[in-house]
Amino acid sequence: FPILFFLTSCGSYVPITPQGPFKLVNRASKTIDRLTRHEDLPSLKKYLSKAAGVAIFPKTYKAGFIFGAEGGNGILIARKPDGMWGYPVFYSLVGGSWGLQAGAQRSSLLLIIRNKKAVESIVRHQGKLGADFGIAVGSIGRGIEGATTTNLAADILTFSDSTGLYGGISLEGTAMIRRNDLNQQFYGKKVETSSIILEHAHKNKFAEDLRLLLNTISKN
């Protein structure tokens, strides 16, 4: 099964080319623009405009039979103290599960991080969403994954635009892995995730279109 082989062979993160971080930022902008216009996700703009942060994974893949694997690369970006959006850091979404499940799915994922505590938990601790971070994860979206809206008081809400068929979908147990290598490629030097997301100490003009889009959505 080619997709499953790709996911399970990637180890602790999903490989990416040297040009990858710049492409990821561009794809993240396109993903936000596309999903906020999607007729099946009418509440996305409302939650995004009030979010403390957002993680964007333009392409994630999930596949398996009994054992399932999931992976994809993306970015995390958070608001500055003045309410404007800051600059991105890079993460890989990696997960595996065991149970009654079968199929394959490709999704674009947006994780709406609703408070500063949840942003800080993701930055300071590397682990599984929900369980390791000590924050609640809910789901809103299309198709099977979004068939049920869970826990609207959750710290993180996930929006997805899925292609394919997969049973038993949840981000619980999926880990967000820091990509220090991509941060270094994007900013041209070694930088700490916390210095970008929490201290807002680094900039890159290549992220300005993404920031403009998020700031525009927040004002509307």
Backbone torsions as a table, in degrees:
resi	resn	phi	psi	omega
1	PHE	NA	107.7	-168.4
2	PRO	-62.5	-40.3	-178.6
3	ILE	-67.7	-43.0	179.5
4	LEU	-62.4	-40.6	178.2
5	PHE	-61.0	-42.7	179.0
6	PHE	-60.1	-44.7	-175.6
7	LEU	-69.9	-43.9	-174.8
8	THR	-78.0	-19.0	-179.8
9	SER	-90.3	-3.3	-173.9
10	CYS	-81.8	-10.8	177.8
11	GLY	73.4	-135.6	-173.8
12	SER	-82.9	-9.3	176.8
13	TYR	-155.6	166.6	-179.1
14	VAL	-93.0	123.9	-177.6
15	PRO	-59.7	156.2	-178.8
16	ILE	-153.0	152.5	-178.4
17	THR	-77.9	164.4	178.3
18	PRO	-58.3	-29.4	178.8
19	GLN	-81.9	-4.7	-171.8
20	GLY	-54.4	-48.1	-176.1
21	PRO	-60.9	-36.2	178.8
22	PHE	-69.8	-40.0	176.2
23	LYS	-65.5	-38.2	180.0
24	LEU	-62.4	-42.0	178.7
25	VAL	-63.3	-42.6	177.9
26	ASN	-63.6	-43.4	179.5
27	ARG	-68.5	-32.6	177.8
28	ALA	-63.1	-42.7	177.0
29	SER	-60.0	-46.0	-179.6
30	LYS	-65.1	-36.4	-180.0
31	THR	-66.5	-44.9	177.9
32	ILE	-61.8	-46.6	-179.2
33	ASP	-60.1	-43.6	-178.1
34	ARG	-68.6	-46.2	-176.1
35	LEU	-71.4	-33.2	178.1
36	THR	-70.9	-17.9	176.3
37	ARG	-93.1	-6.4	-172.8
38	HIS	-73.1	128.8	-176.8
39	GLU	-66.6	-21.7	179.7
40	ASP	-85.6	-3.2	-179.7
41	LEU	-126.7	60.0	-173.3
42	PRO	-67.4	-23.2	-176.6
43	SER	-91.7	-3.0	-175.1
44	LEU	-60.8	-47.0	-178.7
45	LYS	-59.4	-39.0	-178.9
46	LYS	-61.3	-47.4	-179.0
47	TYR	-71.0	-37.5	-179.1
48	LEU	-66.6	-37.0	-178.2
49	SER	-66.8	-21.4	-178.9
50	LYS	-108.0	3.5	-173.2
51	ALA	-73.2	149.3	171.9
52	ALA	-84.5	-23.9	178.5
53	GLY	-164.3	168.7	176.9
54	VAL	-148.8	137.3	172.3
55	ALA	-108.5	131.6	-174.9
56	ILE	-122.9	120.8	176.8
57	PHE	-118.9	97.3	-173.9
58	PRO	-60.0	-35.3	179.9
59	LYS	-139.2	115.2	171.1
60	THR	-121.8	149.7	-178.3
61	TYR	-125.5	135.1	178.0
62	LYS	-135.3	132.1	-176.8
63	ALA	-156.3	157.7	175.3
64	GLY	160.0	169.2	172.3
65	PHE	-139.1	111.1	-171.1
66	ILE	72.5	-62.7	173.4
67	PHE	-93.3	132.5	-179.4
68	GLY	-117.9	148.5	177.8
69	ALA	-132.2	151.3	-175.6
70	GLU	-143.0	143.8	178.4
71	GLY	-163.2	158.1	177.3
72	GLY	171.7	156.9	178.7
73	ASN	-107.1	150.0	179.5
74	GLY	-167.0	-166.2	-176.6
75	ILE	-128.6	158.8	170.4
76	LEU	-123.6	134.7	179.3
77	ILE	-140.8	145.5	-175.5
78	ALA	-135.4	163.0	178.3
79	ARG	-76.9	149.7	172.2
80	LYS	-86.0	169.1	180.0
81	PRO	-57.2	-27.2	179.6
82	ASP	-82.3	2.4	177.8
83	GLY	92.5	-13.3	176.6
84	MET	-79.0	158.8	-179.2
85	TRP	-82.5	143.7	-178.3
86	GLY	-89.3	-138.7	-175.6
87	TYR	-122.4	155.8	-169.0
88	PRO	-86.0	155.6	164.8
89	VAL	-122.4	168.0	-170.3
90	PHE	-115.3	141.3	-179.7
91	TYR	-138.9	156.6	166.6
92	SER	-112.7	140.3	176.1
93	LEU	-99.2	118.7	-174.8
94	VAL	-133.5	132.9	179.8
95	GLY	-156.9	161.2	175.3
96	GLY	-148.7	152.0	-179.2
97	SER	-150.0	160.9	-179.1
98	TRP	-133.1	129.0	-179.8
99	GLY	160.0	-169.2	-178.4
100	LEU	-78.1	99.9	-175.7
101	GLN	-158.4	149.5	178.2
102	ALA	-161.3	145.5	175.8
103	GLY	130.2	-171.4	179.1
104	ALA	-145.6	147.1	-176.7
105	GLN	-151.1	141.3	171.0
106	ARG	-117.7	131.8	-175.6
107	SER	-138.6	151.1	160.5
108	SER	-99.6	132.0	-176.4
109	LEU	-120.8	135.3	169.0
110	LEU	-119.6	125.5	175.3
111	LEU	-106.0	107.9	179.8
112	ILE	-84.1	113.8	-177.5
113	ILE	-97.6	116.0	-161.4
114	ARG	-93.2	-9.2	179.6
115	ASN	-150.4	162.2	-176.1
116	LYS	-64.8	-34.7	179.4
117	LYS	-58.8	-41.8	-179.7
118	ALA	-68.3	-38.9	176.3
119	VAL	-60.5	-47.3	-179.1
120	GLU	-63.5	-36.8	179.5
121	SER	-63.8	-42.2	179.4
122	ILE	-65.8	-41.8	-177.0
123	VAL	-70.4	-42.2	-172.4
124	ARG	-85.3	-22.6	-176.9
125	HIS	-126.3	134.3	178.0
126	GLN	-107.0	113.5	-177.4
127	GLY	-171.8	-163.6	-176.2
128	LYS	-80.2	139.2	177.2
129	LEU	-58.7	135.7	179.3
130	GLY	88.7	-79.1	-172.1
131	ALA	-62.7	-54.6	-175.1
132	ASP	-78.0	-31.9	-177.4
133	PHE	-80.9	-17.9	-177.4
134	GLY	70.3	29.4	179.8
135	ILE	-130.0	149.1	-175.4
136	ALA	-86.6	140.9	-178.7
137	VAL	-119.0	126.3	175.4
138	GLY	-113.0	174.9	-175.3
139	SER	-138.7	131.7	172.2
140	ILE	-136.8	138.9	179.3
141	GLY	171.2	-159.2	-177.5
142	ARG	-102.0	166.8	169.4
143	GLY	59.5	-146.7	-175.6
144	ILE	-66.0	-45.1	-175.9
145	GLU	-63.6	-32.5	-177.8
146	GLY	-101.5	14.4	-176.8
147	ALA	-64.9	-29.1	179.6
148	THR	-124.2	131.0	174.6
149	THR	-92.1	122.4	-174.5
150	THR	-118.8	136.0	168.4
151	ASN	51.8	74.1	179.8
152	LEU	-67.8	-9.0	174.8
153	ALA	-92.3	8.8	-176.2
154	ALA	-63.7	153.9	176.4
155	ASP	-70.1	-32.8	-179.6
156	ILE	-128.8	131.9	172.6
157	LEU	-114.2	134.6	-179.7
158	THR	-105.9	133.5	174.1
159	PHE	-116.0	135.2	-177.6
160	SER	-137.5	154.4	175.0
161	ASP	-127.4	94.8	-166.9
162	SER	-97.0	144.6	172.1
163	THR	-123.9	123.4	-179.3
164	GLY	117.9	-172.0	-175.1
165	LEU	-130.7	126.8	179.0
166	TYR	-153.9	134.9	177.3
167	GLY	-102.3	150.5	175.6
168	GLY	73.9	47.1	-174.3
169	ILE	-93.4	133.4	175.5
170	SER	-163.3	147.2	174.9
171	LEU	-86.0	-7.0	175.6
172	GLU	-60.0	128.9	-179.1
173	GLY	90.4	-3.3	176.1
174	THR	-91.7	133.9	-175.5
175	ALA	-100.0	142.5	169.5
176	MET	-100.6	115.8	-174.9
177	ILE	-104.7	125.0	178.7
178	ARG	-62.3	140.2	177.7
179	ARG	-113.3	77.8	179.6
180	ASN	-60.7	-29.8	179.5
181	ASP	-65.6	-39.4	179.4
182	LEU	-74.2	-34.8	174.4
183	ASN	-60.0	-42.2	-179.8
184	GLN	-65.8	-40.6	177.7
185	GLN	-63.0	-41.1	-173.8
186	PHE	-74.7	-40.0	-175.9
187	TYR	-98.2	-4.4	174.4
188	GLY	77.6	10.6	178.7
189	LYS	-166.0	166.5	176.7
190	LYS	-70.3	127.1	-179.4
191	VAL	-136.4	148.6	176.6
192	GLU	-85.4	140.4	177.6
193	THR	-55.9	-42.3	-178.2
194	SER	-64.2	-32.6	-179.1
195	SER	-69.9	-24.4	178.3
196	ILE	-86.7	-48.6	-172.6
197	ILE	-84.0	-40.5	-174.7
198	LEU	-97.1	-37.0	-177.7
199	GLU	-98.0	-16.6	178.3
200	HIS	54.2	47.7	-173.7
201	ALA	-96.3	-3.9	-176.3
202	HIS	-132.5	149.0	-179.7
203	LYS	-134.2	158.3	171.3
204	ASN	-151.7	122.3	-175.4
205	LYS	-62.7	-18.6	-180.0
206	PHE	-67.1	-17.4	-179.7
207	ALA	-93.5	3.5	-173.9
208	GLU	-65.8	-36.5	178.7
209	ASP	-64.3	-40.5	177.6
210	LEU	-63.3	-44.5	-179.8
211	ARG	-64.6	-41.6	178.6
212	LEU	-61.2	-43.2	179.4
213	LEU	-61.9	-47.3	-179.5
214	LEU	-65.1	-42.1	179.5
215	ASN	-65.3	-36.6	177.8
216	THR	-65.4	-43.8	178.1
217	ILE	-62.2	-39.4	-177.9
218	SER	-66.6	-28.3	-177.8
219	LYS	-85.6	-18.0	-177.5
220	ASN	-91.2	NA	NA
